[in-house]
Amino acid sequence: MSRRFNLILEEEQYAFLTTESTRQSVSVAELIRRAVDRTYELRKDDRTDGFELSLGLWRRPDAAIVGRRSGVTFRR
């Protein structure tokens, strides 16, 4: 269910929002809704919690790989 409320803006704020709404082809109300969502992170379903893992295995690593691994020695 949507709610309606009145908001009093400074002239400068209103001018910015109307210009931006024309540029983006959306209503001023939609700009305000998007700003609230972004500011207060209300749309958490767009994000996923997790991590990234990379793994590589080499029989004979080259010098570039050995140089990036400080403290690790490779046996030949």
Backbone torsions as a table, in degrees:
resi	resn	phi	psi	omega
1	MET	NA	133.0	179.3
2	SER	-88.8	154.3	176.7
3	ARG	-120.5	147.3	177.5
4	ARG	-113.8	139.1	175.0
5	PHE	-150.4	162.2	179.4
6	ASN	-95.7	143.1	-179.3
7	LEU	-134.5	130.8	178.2
8	ILE	-102.1	122.2	-179.5
9	LEU	-113.7	154.1	171.0
10	GLU	-69.8	155.4	-179.4
11	GLU	-56.9	-41.0	179.6
12	GLU	-63.4	-41.3	178.8
13	GLN	-65.1	-44.4	180.0
14	TYR	-63.6	-42.2	179.0
15	ALA	-62.4	-42.7	178.0
16	PHE	-61.5	-47.6	-178.0
17	LEU	-64.1	-40.3	179.6
18	THR	-68.1	-39.7	176.6
19	THR	-63.3	-45.7	-179.3
20	GLU	-66.4	-37.7	179.1
21	SER	-65.4	-37.1	176.0
22	THR	-66.9	-43.8	-179.4
23	ARG	-61.9	-41.4	-177.3
24	GLN	-91.6	-4.8	-178.7
25	SER	58.1	43.4	174.1
26	VAL	-133.2	165.5	180.0
27	SER	-77.6	161.8	175.3
28	VAL	-61.5	-39.2	179.3
29	ALA	-60.5	-40.6	178.8
30	GLU	-65.7	-38.6	176.1
31	LEU	-60.5	-42.7	-180.0
32	ILE	-66.3	-42.3	177.5
33	ARG	-60.6	-44.1	178.9
34	ARG	-63.0	-39.8	179.5
35	ALA	-64.3	-41.3	178.0
36	VAL	-64.5	-44.2	179.4
37	ASP	-60.1	-45.5	-179.0
38	ARG	-69.4	-42.6	-176.6
39	THR	-65.4	-41.8	-175.1
40	TYR	-106.8	11.1	176.1
41	GLU	48.9	50.3	-178.1
42	LEU	-77.1	-23.5	-178.2
43	ARG	-99.6	69.9	-177.6
44	LYS	-76.1	-14.6	179.8
45	ASP	-68.7	-16.1	177.0
46	ASP	-74.9	-18.2	-177.7
47	ARG	-106.8	151.4	174.2
48	THR	-124.0	136.5	175.3
49	ASP	-83.5	141.4	-179.7
50	GLY	171.2	-163.5	-179.1
51	PHE	-148.7	167.5	178.0
52	GLU	-118.4	136.4	-178.5
53	LEU	-129.5	129.6	175.2
54	SER	-120.0	138.6	-178.6
55	LEU	-139.1	135.8	177.3
56	GLY	-137.5	140.8	178.1
57	LEU	-126.1	129.9	179.6
58	TRP	-129.1	137.9	175.1
59	ARG	-71.6	-45.4	178.1
60	ARG	-134.1	93.3	-177.8
61	PRO	-68.1	146.5	177.5
62	ASP	-84.2	176.2	-174.6
63	ALA	-63.1	-32.7	-178.8
64	ALA	-64.8	-39.5	-180.0
65	ILE	-72.9	-43.1	179.4
66	VAL	-61.9	-38.8	-178.6
67	GLY	-67.2	-25.7	-179.8
68	ARG	-83.3	-12.6	-177.1
69	ARG	-106.5	88.1	-179.0
70	SER	-70.6	135.5	177.3
71	GLY	82.6	0.2	-179.0
72	VAL	-112.3	129.6	176.6
73	THR	-111.0	146.2	179.0
74	PHE	-112.5	133.8	177.0
75	ARG	-89.7	145.6	177.0
76	ARG	-105.5	NA	NA
